[in-house]
Structures are given as C-alpha cells and as structure tokens.
C-alpha cells in the first residue's frame, strides 16, 4: 500500500498545483480536496492496521507529504497533520478507537499543546480551553486539544513529578472555531483558533501520550512529537525542491536587467543553484538516514533510545533550515520575477518561512539536542 499512496500523491501534483491559488484564497483546504486526500488513504497512513489503517513506515509518510508540497505547501501541511494525528488511536482503548475511526475516510486533527483544562469526574472529564494553530481542524471529523488534567483540585502528574497532559477528542460539531488565520504563508491550512466549551469527554477519548500503547508495533515506538516534526521537514523539503525546479525553468527565459546573458548563463546563478541543490540534498539525505536508523532500532528493540530520538529531531530541524536557505537562494536569484502573484516562488518563500516558525523545528531544538551531545542533564520528554 505504501507504493499506492506515493503514486496517488504523484498523480495529484498537476491538479493540486493548479488549485494552489484557490486553496490560498479560501484560507483552508476545500472539502472536495480533503475528500480526495481521504480517498487516497493519506489520513490513514499512521492509523493502526488493526482498525483499518495503513500503519506505514515513517519514510513513506515523508515521501507522500514531500511530493504534495512540491505542488502546494498548505495541502501538504494539512495532509501531514491528518496523517500524524491518526497515530493517537494506538493509545486509546480498542472500543474507543473503533468508535472514532468508524470509516476509512475519518480524519483527526488538533493541537498537542496543553492549553486547555480537563477536570476529572466520574468516567470522564469536563473540558474547557482555546487552542491556536489548529491546522486542518475544520476539515476533520474529530478534533483534539491538549489539556492539563485536574483531579480532586490538583494537577495530575507523571511519576517524575512533571504535569501530565492528555489529548481530549471531540466531534467537530462540538467545537467552536474562530476566524483568526490571516497570515503571510501556509495560508490555505486553515490553522485557525478553536475552543472546547464545557464539553464532557469520556475517559475513552482522553489520550495519554505518555502512557501505555494499546497497539504494539515499530511505528508507535516513534514519539508523536517526532512524527509531527518530520511532517514539517517533509513540507520544507518539498517546497525547496519546487523552488529549485521553478528557478531552473525560469533561468533560460529570463535575462536580468542590465545583462546580455540569460540567468542560466551567469556564473553567480550557476553557483547559487548548485549550492541550493547541495543544501537540499544533504539535509534531506541525513533526514532520511535518521528516519531509517530509528525505524530499524524500533523494529529490533520495540523502542527508540534517546540518542536516536536526538539525532532524528536534529536532522529534522536541520532539513527545515537548509530547505529554507535553498528557497531563499532561488527567490533572490529570480529577482523581481519572484514578487509577482503569478510566480510560485513568492508563495513557496512565504510558506517555508512560516514552517520554520513551528516550535517543533525552532532554534530551541538545537539547544535541546546540543545539551544531549554535551552530556548535560536534559529533559528529553519533548523529543
């Protein structure tokens, strides 16, 4: 099935590229496109096979998202959110997971950050909260929000003493959405604010990501934060590939003002294209190397040690940074041609620089992984 979803992503690229302007203007993924993604199996990529999902290796997930990002960054972003969110079903009781994933077209989306409050009661939780960056939530059937749990008036804690958070799942029609997504890039992701207002969430729909998994497989040895970060890097790599390809197509036809040579025949342009290719290919190669290494150890040991998680997150953040630098080179090289709405380069430039702002790939990731390399005492829970 992995070949099928990758081929489906390839087959969509032409139509998706043509729809990029429509998606950006809508500020969310149109329902028809989301239905196509669901039918192709994209939202089932990380759903347990036992519940009707595909349970594919992470490298296949990255290839699907990367391929879609070459056509449109926003669409690829929502696909990776839907795909990675499906992994939470492995942490639910079987009955709850089957109730939620009752059809192969079901999509989950949400925000892991514990910005809500869940007060424990008899058989469930009373939930209130508002979350930002709700990518794809308006397309989803089920929406998740991270919450700090209060039990008997006290915060629920892990054995380490750290606060314990849980993801609370609610049907989309119980969610309040706010029109807040007016941004510079990834405009079509619909990453608007949403709220849960005094909702009752049964115990079976409260996901404790730090707890035991109900499904035991190499895929679910990967931390959810790691899968989330990998999706961001996949989008960035796809955008960088699209930027280089766009510049190459432009280079023969464009003669910069004041020059008698086409852009392709200018040594500085040749050097910048080569540099962009090297940055993308090197960053991407290490990214895939760490994914495959983690997959191998997960299959052998049933877990991913902190050293492998460290390398995976650093390679992921590095791939995003190098992809953005490659895009910058191509955007600047195209000169004034880049700024027109008709040029894909302007959208790619805006999209990749919104992706770099995500906390999963931001500079603190370098500090966290650097501490581990230096042998310092470090809280590695965010890896």
LUMKOL-926224 format. One record per residue (C-alpha): x, y, z; residue in three letters. Coordinates in steps of 0.5 Angstrom, whole numbers, padded with zeros to 4 digits, always signed. Layout:
N
XYZALA ...
// end
This chain:
383
+0000+0000+0000UNK +0006+0005+0001UNK +0007+0005-0006UNK +0000+0006-0008UNK +0000+0013-0003UNK +0006+0015-0006UNK +0003+0014-0013UNK -0003+0018-0011UNK +0001+0024-0009UNK +0005+0024-0015UNK -0002+0023-0019UNK -0005+0029-0016UNK +0001+0034-0017UNK -0001+0037-0023UNK -0008+0039-0021UNK -0006+0041-0014UNK -0001+0046-0017UNK -0007+0049-0021UNK -0011+0049-0015UNK -0006+0053-0010UNK -0009+0060-0011UNK -0016+0057-0010UNK -0013+0054-0003UNK -0009+0060-0001UNK -0015+0065-0002UNK -0020+0060+0002UNK -0015+0060+0008UNK -0017+0053+0009UNK -0017+0046+0005UNK -0023+0046+0000UNK -0028+0040+0002UNK -0027+0037-0004UNK -0019+0037-0004UNK -0020+0034+0003UNK -0024+0028+0001UNK -0019+0027-0005UNK -0014+0026+0001UNK -0018+0022+0005UNK -0020+0017-0001UNK -0012+0016-0003UNK -0011+0014+0004UNK -0007+0020+0007UNK -0011+0021+0013UNK -0010+0013+0015UNK -0002+0013+0014UNK -0001+0012+0021UNK -0008+0009+0024UNK -0007+0002+0026UNK -0008-0003+0021UNK -0012-0007+0026UNK -0017-0001+0026UNK -0017-0001+0018UNK -0011+0004+0018UNK -0005+0003+0013UNK +0001+0003+0019UNK +0006+0005+0014UNK +0013+0007+0016UNK +0015+0014+0017UNK +0019+0015+0011UNK +0013+0013+0007UNK +0009+0019+0010UNK +0015+0023+0009UNK +0015+0022+0002UNK +0008+0023+0001UNK +0008+0030+0004UNK +0014+0032+0001UNK +0011+0030-0006UNK +0005+0034-0005UNK +0009+0040-0002UNK +0012+0041-0009UNK +0005+0043-0011UNK +0002+0046-0005UNK +0005+0047+0002UNK -0001+0048+0005UNK -0005+0042+0002UNK +0002+0038+0004UNK +0001+0041+0011UNK -0006+0039+0013UNK -0004+0032+0010UNK +0001+0031+0015UNK -0003+0034+0021UNK -0008+0029+0019UNK -0004+0023+0018UNK +0000+0024+0024UNK -0006+0025+0028UNK -0008+0018+0027UNK -0003+0016+0031UNK -0006+0017+0037UNK -0011+0012+0036UNK -0006+0007+0038UNK -0006+0010+0045UNK -0014+0009+0046UNK -0018+0003+0048UNK -0020-0001+0042UNK -0027+0000+0043UNK -0026+0008+0043UNK -0021+0007+0037UNK -0026+0004+0033UNK -0032+0008+0035UNK -0027+0014+0033UNK -0024+0011+0027UNK -0031+0008+0024UNK -0030+0009+0017UNK -0023+0010+0012UNK -0025+0017+0011UNK -0025+0019+0018UNK -0020+0025+0019UNK -0017+0027+0026UNK -0013+0034+0027UNK -0012+0038+0033UNK -0006+0041+0038UNK -0002+0038+0043UNK +0000+0044+0047UNK -0004+0043+0054UNK -0007+0050+0053UNK -0014+0047+0056UNK -0016+0045+0063UNK -0019+0038+0064UNK -0023+0037+0071UNK -0023+0029+0072UNK -0030+0027+0074UNK -0034+0020+0074UNK -0032+0017+0068UNK -0029+0023+0064UNK -0027+0030+0064UNK -0030+0037+0064UNK -0026+0041+0059UNK -0025+0048+0057UNK -0020+0051+0053UNK -0018+0055+0047UNK -0012+0053+0042UNK -0008+0056+0037UNK -0005+0053+0030UNK -0011+0049+0029UNK -0009+0046+0022UNK -0014+0042+0018UNK -0019+0042+0024UNK -0024+0045+0020UNK -0023+0039+0015UNK -0023+0034+0021UNK -0028+0029+0024UNK -0025+0029+0031UNK -0021+0035+0034UNK -0016+0034+0039UNK -0014+0039+0044UNK -0008+0038+0050UNK -0010+0039+0057UNK -0007+0040+0064UNK -0011+0035+0068UNK -0014+0037+0075UNK -0016+0031+0079UNK -0019+0033+0086UNK -0017+0040+0085UNK -0010+0038+0084UNK -0006+0038+0078UNK -0005+0030+0075UNK +0003+0029+0075UNK +0007+0024+0072UNK +0012+0019+0076UNK +0017+0024+0075UNK +0013+0030+0078UNK +0012+0033+0072UNK +0005+0036+0070UNK +0001+0030+0066UNK -0003+0033+0060UNK -0008+0029+0056UNK -0011+0030+0049UNK -0018+0031+0049UNK -0022+0028+0043UNK -0029+0031+0041UNK -0033+0031+0035UNK -0032+0037+0030UNK -0039+0040+0031UNK -0038+0041+0038UNK -0032+0045+0037UNK -0032+0053+0037UNK -0028+0056+0031UNK -0025+0063+0031UNK -0023+0067+0024UNK -0016+0068+0026UNK -0012+0065+0021UNK -0010+0071+0017UNK -0002+0070+0016UNK +0003+0071+0011UNK +0005+0064+0009UNK +0001+0057+0009UNK -0005+0061+0008UNK -0009+0055+0006UNK -0008+0051+0012UNK -0014+0054+0016UNK -0010+0054+0022UNK -0015+0058+0026UNK -0016+0058+0033UNK -0021+0053+0036UNK -0025+0052+0043UNK -0028+0047+0047UNK -0033+0050+0052UNK -0035+0046+0058UNK -0035+0039+0054UNK -0036+0033+0057UNK -0030+0028+0054UNK -0031+0021+0056UNK -0025+0017+0059UNK -0024+0013+0053UNK -0023+0019+0049UNK -0017+0022+0053UNK -0011+0020+0050UNK -0005+0020+0055UNK +0001+0020+0050UNK +0006+0019+0056UNK +0002+0012+0058UNK +0002+0005+0055UNK +0000+0004+0048UNK -0006-0001+0046UNK -0002-0003+0040UNK +0005-0005+0040UNK +0009-0004+0033UNK +0015-0001+0031UNK +0011+0005+0028UNK +0008+0007+0035UNK +0015+0007+0038UNK +0016+0014+0035UNK +0014+0019+0039UNK +0009+0024+0037UNK +0013+0030+0037UNK +0018+0027+0033UNK +0013+0025+0028UNK +0010+0032+0028UNK +0017+0035+0027UNK +0018+0030+0021UNK +0012+0033+0017UNK +0014+0040+0018UNK +0021+0038+0015UNK +0018+0034+0009UNK +0014+0040+0007UNK +0020+0044+0007UNK +0024+0039+0003UNK +0018+0039-0002UNK +0018+0047-0002UNK +0025+0047-0003UNK +0025+0042-0009UNK +0019+0046-0012UNK +0023+0053-0011UNK +0030+0050-0015UNK +0025+0047-0020UNK +0022+0053-0021UNK +0028+0057-0022UNK +0031+0052-0027UNK +0025+0053-0031UNK +0026+0061-0031UNK +0033+0061-0032UNK +0034+0060-0039UNK +0028+0065-0041UNK +0030+0071-0036UNK +0035+0076-0038UNK +0036+0080-0032UNK +0036+0088-0033UNK +0043+0091-0035UNK +0046+0084-0037UNK +0046+0081-0044UNK +0046+0074-0042UNK +0041+0070-0039UNK +0040+0068-0032UNK +0042+0061-0033UNK +0049+0063-0036UNK +0051+0068-0031UNK +0056+0064-0026UNK +0053+0067-0020UNK +0047+0064-0022UNK +0050+0057-0023UNK +0054+0057-0016UNK +0047+0059-0013UNK +0043+0053-0016UNK +0049+0048-0014UNK +0049+0051-0007UNK +0041+0050-0006UNK +0042+0043-0009UNK +0047+0041-0004UNK +0044+0044+0002UNK +0037+0041+0000UNK +0040+0034-0002UNK +0045+0034+0004UNK +0040+0036+0009UNK +0035+0031+0006UNK +0040+0025+0006UNK +0041+0026+0013UNK +0034+0027+0015UNK +0032+0020+0011UNK +0038+0017+0014UNK +0036+0018+0022UNK +0029+0016+0020UNK +0031+0009+0017UNK +0036+0008+0023UNK +0030+0010+0028UNK +0026+0005+0024UNK +0031+0000+0025UNK +0032+0000+0032UNK +0025+0001+0033UNK +0023-0006+0030UNK +0029-0009+0033UNK +0028-0007+0040UNK +0021-0004+0040UNK +0023+0003+0043UNK +0027+0008+0040UNK +0033+0010+0045UNK +0034+0018+0047UNK +0041+0018+0042UNK +0036+0016+0036UNK +0031+0021+0038UNK +0036+0026+0039UNK +0039+0025+0032UNK +0032+0025+0029UNK +0030+0031+0032UNK +0036+0035+0030UNK +0036+0032+0023UNK +0029+0034+0022UNK +0031+0041+0024UNK +0037+0042+0020UNK +0033+0040+0014UNK +0028+0045+0015UNK +0033+0050+0016UNK +0037+0048+0010UNK +0031+0048+0006UNK +0029+0055+0008UNK +0036+0057+0006UNK +0035+0054-0001UNK +0029+0057-0002UNK +0032+0064+0000UNK +0037+0063-0006UNK +0032+0061-0011UNK +0028+0067-0009UNK +0033+0072-0009UNK +0036+0069-0016UNK +0030+0070-0019UNK +0030+0078-0017UNK +0024+0082-0019UNK +0020+0076-0022UNK +0019+0073-0015UNK +0015+0078-0012UNK +0009+0077-0017UNK +0003+0073-0015UNK +0004+0069-0022UNK +0010+0066-0019UNK +0010+0060-0015UNK +0017+0063-0012UNK +0013+0068-0008UNK +0008+0063-0005UNK +0014+0058-0003UNK +0018+0063+0000UNK +0012+0065+0005UNK +0010+0058+0006UNK +0017+0056+0008UNK +0019+0062+0013UNK +0012+0060+0016UNK +0014+0053+0017UNK +0021+0055+0020UNK +0017+0058+0026UNK +0014+0052+0029UNK +0016+0050+0036UNK +0018+0043+0034UNK +0024+0046+0029UNK +0025+0052+0032UNK +0032+0054+0035UNK +0031+0051+0042UNK +0031+0044+0039UNK +0039+0046+0037UNK +0040+0048+0045UNK +0036+0041+0047UNK +0040+0037+0042UNK +0046+0040+0044UNK +0046+0039+0051UNK +0045+0032+0050UNK +0051+0032+0046UNK +0055+0035+0051UNK +0053+0030+0056UNK +0049+0035+0061UNK +0043+0033+0065UNK +0037+0035+0060UNK +0029+0034+0060UNK +0028+0030+0054UNK +0021+0029+0054UNK +0020+0034+0048UNK +0024+0029+0044UNK 
// end
